[in-house]
Amino acid sequence: KLQFLYFIGGGKKKNRRGVGGNEIMDEASPPPSQQNLQATIQRLLDKSVPFVLTRYFALLFFALQFCLRVYYVQGFYVVAYALGIYLLKLLVLFVQPLVDPESEVKRCG
């Protein structure tokens, strides 16, 4: 619930009046330990940007590990199917051009 309030409220505290006119503060930002964890993860991601080949090998390793787990455990088929559809959607969005060249030609000429 706290994470949901954080995303809805934009990380700000919300004030409201309670019974008897007392002010009630809804905590909408994540706790400091979670903020530290998010900052650490972001710092590690920023440091890994130059290592493109290493990141691709890590992605292939973890994808292969997940596929082997699905095969040996004989489970997670629904999760694997949903993950596959999501990754396919991301690939299609990455490959397709942002602007359709055919409609651009018709509009200009």
DOGU-911390 format. One record per residue: residue in one letter; residue number from 1; x, y, z of N, C-alpha, C, CB in turn. Coordinates in steps of 0.1 Angstrom, whole numbers, m for minus. Glycine has a CB too. Layout:
BEGIN
+------+-----+-------+-------+-------+-------+-------+-------+-------+-------+-------+-------+-------+-------+
: type : seq :    nx :    ny :    nz :   cax :   cay :   caz :    cx :    cy :    cz :   cbx :   cby :   cbz :
+------+-----+-------+-------+-------+-------+-------+-------+-------+-------+-------+-------+-------+-------+
:    A : NUM :     X :     Y :     Z :     X :     Y :     Z :     X :     Y :     Z :     X :     Y :     Z :
...
+------+-----+-------+-------+-------+-------+-------+-------+-------+-------+-------+-------+-------+-------+
This chain:
BEGIN
+------+-----+-------+-------+-------+-------+-------+-------+-------+-------+-------+-------+-------+-------+
: type : seq :    nx :    ny :    nz :   cax :   cay :   caz :    cx :    cy :    cz :   cbx :   cby :   cbz :
+------+-----+-------+-------+-------+-------+-------+-------+-------+-------+-------+-------+-------+-------+
:    K :   1 :     8 :   m12 :     0 :     0 :     0 :     0 :     9 :    12 :     0 :    m9 :     0 :    12 :
:    L :   2 :    20 :    12 :     7 :    28 :    24 :     8 :    35 :    27 :    m6 :    39 :    21 :    18 :
:    Q :   3 :    39 :    16 :   m13 :    45 :    18 :   m26 :    34 :    24 :   m35 :    50 :     5 :   m32 :
:    F :   4 :    22 :    19 :   m35 :    11 :    24 :   m43 :     9 :    39 :   m40 :    m2 :    16 :   m41 :
:    L :   5 :     8 :    43 :   m28 :     6 :    57 :   m24 :    18 :    65 :   m29 :     5 :    59 :    m9 :
:    Y :   6 :    30 :    60 :   m29 :    42 :    67 :   m34 :    40 :    71 :   m49 :    55 :    59 :   m31 :
:    F :   7 :    36 :    61 :   m57 :    35 :    63 :   m71 :    23 :    72 :   m74 :    34 :    50 :   m78 :
:    I :   8 :    12 :    71 :   m67 :     0 :    79 :   m70 :     3 :    94 :   m65 :   m12 :    74 :   m62 :
:    G :   9 :     9 :    95 :   m54 :    11 :   109 :   m48 :    23 :   116 :   m53 :    12 :   108 :   m33 :
:    G :  10 :    31 :   109 :   m62 :    43 :   116 :   m67 :    54 :   118 :   m56 :    40 :   129 :   m73 :
:    G :  11 :    54 :   110 :   m46 :    64 :   111 :   m36 :    62 :   122 :   m26 :    77 :   112 :   m42 :
:    K :  12 :    51 :   128 :   m25 :    48 :   139 :   m16 :    39 :   135 :    m5 :    41 :   151 :   m24 :
:    K :  13 :    40 :   141 :     6 :    32 :   138 :    18 :    18 :   145 :    16 :    38 :   143 :    31 :
:    K :  14 :     8 :   138 :    19 :    m6 :   143 :    17 :   m11 :   147 :    31 :   m15 :   133 :    10 :
:    N :  15 :   m17 :   159 :    32 :   m23 :   163 :    45 :   m38 :   163 :    43 :   m18 :   177 :    49 :
:    R :  16 :   m45 :   159 :    54 :   m60 :   159 :    54 :   m64 :   161 :    68 :   m66 :   146 :    47 :
:    R :  17 :   m76 :   165 :    69 :   m82 :   168 :    83 :   m89 :   156 :    87 :   m92 :   180 :    82 :
:    G :  18 :   m87 :   152 :   100 :   m93 :   140 :   106 :  m105 :   145 :   114 :   m84 :   132 :   114 :
:    V :  19 :  m110 :   136 :   123 :  m121 :   138 :   132 :  m116 :   149 :   142 :  m126 :   125 :   139 :
:    G :  20 :  m124 :   159 :   144 :  m121 :   169 :   154 :  m111 :   180 :   149 :  m115 :   163 :   166 :
:    G :  21 :  m109 :   180 :   135 :  m100 :   190 :   129 :   m85 :   187 :   131 :  m103 :   203 :   135 :
:    N :  22 :   m81 :   175 :   136 :   m67 :   172 :   137 :   m62 :   169 :   124 :   m65 :   160 :   147 :
:    E :  23 :   m50 :   173 :   121 :   m43 :   170 :   108 :   m37 :   156 :   108 :   m32 :   181 :   105 :
:    I :  24 :   m40 :   149 :    97 :   m35 :   135 :    96 :   m25 :   136 :    84 :   m46 :   125 :    93 :
:    M :  25 :   m13 :   130 :    87 :    m3 :   129 :    76 :    m3 :   115 :    70 :    11 :   133 :    81 :
:    D :  26 :    m5 :   114 :    58 :    m3 :   101 :    51 :    11 :   100 :    46 :   m14 :    99 :    39 :
:    E :  27 :    18 :    90 :    50 :    32 :    89 :    45 :    31 :    83 :    31 :    40 :    79 :    54 :
:    A :  28 :    36 :    91 :    21 :    35 :    88 :     7 :    49 :    85 :     1 :    28 :    98 :    m1 :
:    S :  29 :    60 :    88 :     8 :    73 :    85 :     3 :    78 :    72 :     9 :    83 :    96 :     6 :
:    P :  30 :    86 :    64 :     2 :    91 :    52 :     7 :   101 :    54 :    19 :    99 :    44 :    m4 :
:    P :  31 :   102 :    44 :    27 :   111 :    45 :    39 :   125 :    48 :    35 :   110 :    33 :    48 :
:    P :  32 :   134 :    53 :    43 :   148 :    56 :    39 :   156 :    44 :    35 :   155 :    63 :    51 :
:    S :  33 :   153 :    33 :    41 :   160 :    20 :    37 :   157 :    17 :    22 :   157 :     9 :    46 :
:    Q :  34 :   144 :    19 :    18 :   141 :    16 :     4 :   147 :    26 :    m5 :   125 :    15 :     3 :
:    Q :  35 :   147 :    39 :     0 :   153 :    49 :    m9 :   168 :    46 :   m11 :   151 :    63 :    m2 :
:    N :  36 :   175 :    42 :     0 :   189 :    38 :    m1 :   191 :    27 :   m11 :   195 :    35 :    12 :
:    L :  37 :   183 :    17 :   m10 :   183 :     5 :   m19 :   181 :    10 :   m34 :   173 :    m5 :   m15 :
:    Q :  38 :   171 :    18 :   m36 :   169 :    23 :   m50 :   180 :    31 :   m55 :   156 :    31 :   m50 :
:    A :  39 :   186 :    39 :   m46 :   198 :    47 :   m50 :   210 :    38 :   m54 :   202 :    58 :   m40 :
:    T :  40 :   212 :    28 :   m46 :   223 :    19 :   m48 :   221 :    11 :   m61 :   224 :     9 :   m36 :
:    I :  41 :   209 :     7 :   m64 :   206 :    m1 :   m76 :   208 :     9 :   m88 :   192 :    m6 :   m76 :
:    Q :  42 :   203 :    21 :   m87 :   205 :    31 :   m98 :   220 :    34 :  m100 :   197 :    44 :   m95 :
:    R :  43 :   228 :    35 :   m90 :   242 :    38 :   m91 :   249 :    26 :   m98 :   248 :    40 :   m77 :
:    L :  44 :   245 :    14 :   m95 :   251 :     2 :  m101 :   247 :     1 :  m116 :   247 :   m11 :   m94 :
:    L :  45 :   235 :     5 :  m119 :   230 :     5 :  m133 :   238 :    15 :  m141 :   215 :     7 :  m134 :
:    D :  46 :   240 :    27 :  m135 :   247 :    38 :  m142 :   262 :    34 :  m144 :   247 :    51 :  m133 :
:    K :  47 :   268 :    27 :  m135 :   281 :    22 :  m137 :   283 :    11 :  m148 :   287 :    17 :  m124 :
:    S :  48 :   272 :     4 :  m150 :   273 :    m7 :  m160 :   270 :    m3 :  m174 :   263 :   m18 :  m156 :
:    V :  49 :   267 :    10 :  m176 :   263 :    14 :  m190 :   274 :    12 :  m200 :   260 :    29 :  m189 :
:    P :  50 :   287 :    15 :  m197 :   297 :    12 :  m208 :   299 :    m2 :  m211 :   310 :    18 :  m203 :
:    F :  51 :   295 :   m11 :  m203 :   298 :   m26 :  m205 :   286 :   m32 :  m213 :   301 :   m33 :  m192 :
:    V :  52 :   285 :   m29 :  m225 :   274 :   m34 :  m233 :   274 :   m49 :  m235 :   273 :   m27 :  m247 :
:    L :  53 :   286 :   m54 :  m239 :   287 :   m68 :  m242 :   285 :   m77 :  m229 :   301 :   m71 :  m248 :
:    T :  54 :   290 :   m72 :  m218 :   289 :   m79 :  m206 :   274 :   m79 :  m202 :   297 :   m72 :  m195 :
:    R :  55 :   267 :   m68 :  m204 :   252 :   m68 :  m201 :   245 :   m78 :  m209 :   247 :   m54 :  m202 :
:    Y :  56 :   248 :   m79 :  m222 :   241 :   m88 :  m231 :   244 :  m103 :  m227 :   245 :   m86 :  m246 :
:    F :  57 :   257 :  m106 :  m224 :   260 :  m119 :  m219 :   252 :  m123 :  m206 :   275 :  m121 :  m217 :
:    A :  58 :   251 :  m113 :  m197 :   244 :  m115 :  m185 :   229 :  m118 :  m188 :   245 :  m103 :  m175 :
:    L :  59 :   224 :  m110 :  m197 :   210 :  m112 :  m201 :   208 :  m126 :  m207 :   205 :  m102 :  m211 :
:    L :  60 :   216 :  m130 :  m216 :   215 :  m144 :  m222 :   217 :  m155 :  m211 :   226 :  m146 :  m233 :
:    F :  61 :   226 :  m153 :  m202 :   228 :  m162 :  m191 :   216 :  m164 :  m182 :   240 :  m158 :  m182 :
:    F :  62 :   210 :  m153 :  m178 :   198 :  m154 :  m170 :   186 :  m159 :  m177 :   195 :  m140 :  m163 :
:    A :  63 :   185 :  m155 :  m190 :   174 :  m161 :  m198 :   175 :  m176 :  m200 :   173 :  m154 :  m212 :
:    L :  64 :   187 :  m180 :  m203 :   190 :  m195 :  m204 :   187 :  m202 :  m191 :   204 :  m197 :  m209 :
:    Q :  65 :   191 :  m196 :  m180 :   189 :  m202 :  m167 :   174 :  m203 :  m164 :   196 :  m193 :  m156 :
:    F :  66 :   166 :  m193 :  m167 :   152 :  m193 :  m165 :   146 :  m204 :  m174 :   146 :  m179 :  m168 :
:    C :  67 :   150 :  m205 :  m186 :   144 :  m215 :  m195 :   147 :  m229 :  m190 :   150 :  m214 :  m210 :
:    L :  68 :   160 :  m231 :  m185 :   163 :  m244 :  m180 :   155 :  m248 :  m167 :   178 :  m245 :  m177 :
:    R :  69 :   153 :  m237 :  m159 :   144 :  m240 :  m147 :   130 :  m244 :  m151 :   144 :  m227 :  m138 :
:    V :  70 :   125 :  m237 :  m161 :   111 :  m240 :  m165 :   111 :  m254 :  m171 :   106 :  m230 :  m176 :
:    Y :  71 :   121 :  m258 :  m178 :   122 :  m272 :  m184 :   123 :  m282 :  m173 :   133 :  m273 :  m194 :
:    Y :  72 :   132 :  m281 :  m164 :   135 :  m291 :  m154 :   124 :  m292 :  m143 :   148 :  m288 :  m147 :
:    V :  73 :   118 :  m281 :  m139 :   108 :  m281 :  m129 :    95 :  m285 :  m135 :   107 :  m267 :  m122 :
:    Q :  74 :    93 :  m283 :  m148 :    80 :  m286 :  m154 :    69 :  m277 :  m149 :    77 :  m301 :  m153 :
:    G :  75 :    72 :  m265 :  m148 :    63 :  m255 :  m142 :    66 :  m241 :  m147 :    62 :  m255 :  m127 :
:    F :  76 :    58 :  m232 :  m143 :    60 :  m218 :  m146 :    57 :  m215 :  m161 :    74 :  m213 :  m143 :
:    Y :  77 :    49 :  m223 :  m167 :    46 :  m222 :  m182 :    38 :  m209 :  m184 :    39 :  m234 :  m187 :
:    V :  78 :    29 :  m206 :  m176 :    21 :  m194 :  m178 :    29 :  m181 :  m176 :     9 :  m193 :  m168 :
:    V :  79 :    38 :  m181 :  m166 :    47 :  m170 :  m163 :    57 :  m169 :  m175 :    55 :  m172 :  m150 :
:    A :  80 :    62 :  m180 :  m180 :    72 :  m179 :  m191 :    65 :  m174 :  m204 :    78 :  m193 :  m193 :
:    Y :  81 :    53 :  m179 :  m206 :    45 :  m174 :  m218 :    42 :  m159 :  m217 :    32 :  m182 :  m219 :
:    A :  82 :    38 :  m154 :  m205 :    36 :  m140 :  m204 :    49 :  m132 :  m205 :    30 :  m137 :  m190 :
:    L :  83 :    60 :  m137 :  m200 :    72 :  m130 :  m201 :    77 :  m130 :  m216 :    83 :  m137 :  m193 :
:    G :  84 :    74 :  m141 :  m223 :    78 :  m141 :  m237 :    70 :  m131 :  m245 :    76 :  m155 :  m243 :
:    I :  85 :    57 :  m130 :  m243 :    49 :  m120 :  m250 :    53 :  m106 :  m247 :    34 :  m122 :  m246 :
:    Y :  86 :    56 :  m104 :  m234 :    61 :   m90 :  m231 :    74 :   m87 :  m238 :    63 :   m89 :  m215 :
:    L :  87 :    84 :   m96 :  m238 :    96 :   m94 :  m244 :    95 :   m92 :  m260 :   106 :  m105 :  m242 :
:    L :  88 :    85 :  m100 :  m265 :    83 :   m98 :  m280 :    77 :   m84 :  m282 :    73 :  m109 :  m284 :
:    K :  89 :    68 :   m80 :  m274 :    62 :   m66 :  m275 :    73 :   m56 :  m275 :    52 :   m64 :  m265 :
:    L :  90 :    82 :   m57 :  m265 :    93 :   m47 :  m264 :   102 :   m48 :  m277 :   102 :   m50 :  m252 :
:    L :  91 :   105 :   m60 :  m282 :   113 :   m61 :  m294 :   106 :   m54 :  m306 :   115 :   m76 :  m297 :
:    V :  92 :    93 :   m56 :  m308 :    86 :   m50 :  m319 :    86 :   m35 :  m317 :    71 :   m55 :  m319 :
:    L :  93 :    84 :   m30 :  m305 :    84 :   m15 :  m303 :    98 :   m10 :  m306 :    80 :   m12 :  m289 :
:    F :  94 :   109 :   m17 :  m303 :   122 :   m13 :  m306 :   125 :   m13 :  m321 :   132 :   m22 :  m298 :
:    V :  95 :   120 :   m23 :  m328 :   124 :   m25 :  m342 :   116 :   m15 :  m351 :   122 :   m39 :  m346 :
:    Q :  96 :   103 :   m13 :  m348 :    95 :    m4 :  m357 :   100 :    10 :  m356 :    80 :    m6 :  m353 :
:    P :  97 :    99 :    17 :  m367 :   103 :    31 :  m367 :    93 :    40 :  m360 :   104 :    37 :  m382 :
:    L :  98 :    98 :    51 :  m355 :    90 :    60 :  m347 :    80 :    67 :  m356 :    98 :    70 :  m339 :
:    V :  99 :    84 :    71 :  m368 :    76 :    77 :  m378 :    75 :    68 :  m390 :    81 :    92 :  m382 :
:    D : 100 :    63 :    66 :  m395 :    61 :    58 :  m407 :    66 :    66 :  m420 :    46 :    54 :  m409 :
:    P : 101 :    76 :    61 :  m427 :    81 :    68 :  m438 :    71 :    70 :  m450 :    93 :    61 :  m444 :
:    E : 102 :    62 :    60 :  m452 :    52 :    61 :  m462 :    42 :    73 :  m460 :    44 :    48 :  m464 :
:    S : 103 :    38 :    74 :  m447 :    29 :    85 :  m445 :    36 :    98 :  m445 :    22 :    83 :  m431 :
:    E : 104 :    49 :    98 :  m442 :    56 :   111 :  m443 :    58 :   116 :  m457 :    71 :   109 :  m436 :
:    V : 105 :    60 :   106 :  m467 :    61 :   110 :  m481 :    48 :   115 :  m486 :    65 :    98 :  m489 :
:    K : 106 :    36 :   109 :  m483 :    23 :   113 :  m487 :    20 :   127 :  m482 :    13 :   103 :  m483 :
:    R : 107 :    24 :   130 :  m470 :    21 :   143 :  m464 :    29 :   154 :  m471 :    23 :   142 :  m449 :
:    C : 108 :    42 :   151 :  m474 :    51 :   161 :  m479 :    48 :   163 :  m494 :    65 :   157 :  m477 :
:    G : 109 :    44 :   153 :  m502 :    44 :   154 :  m516 :    31 :   152 :  m521 :    53 :   146 :  m523 :
+------+-----+-------+-------+-------+-------+-------+-------+-------+-------+-------+-------+-------+-------+
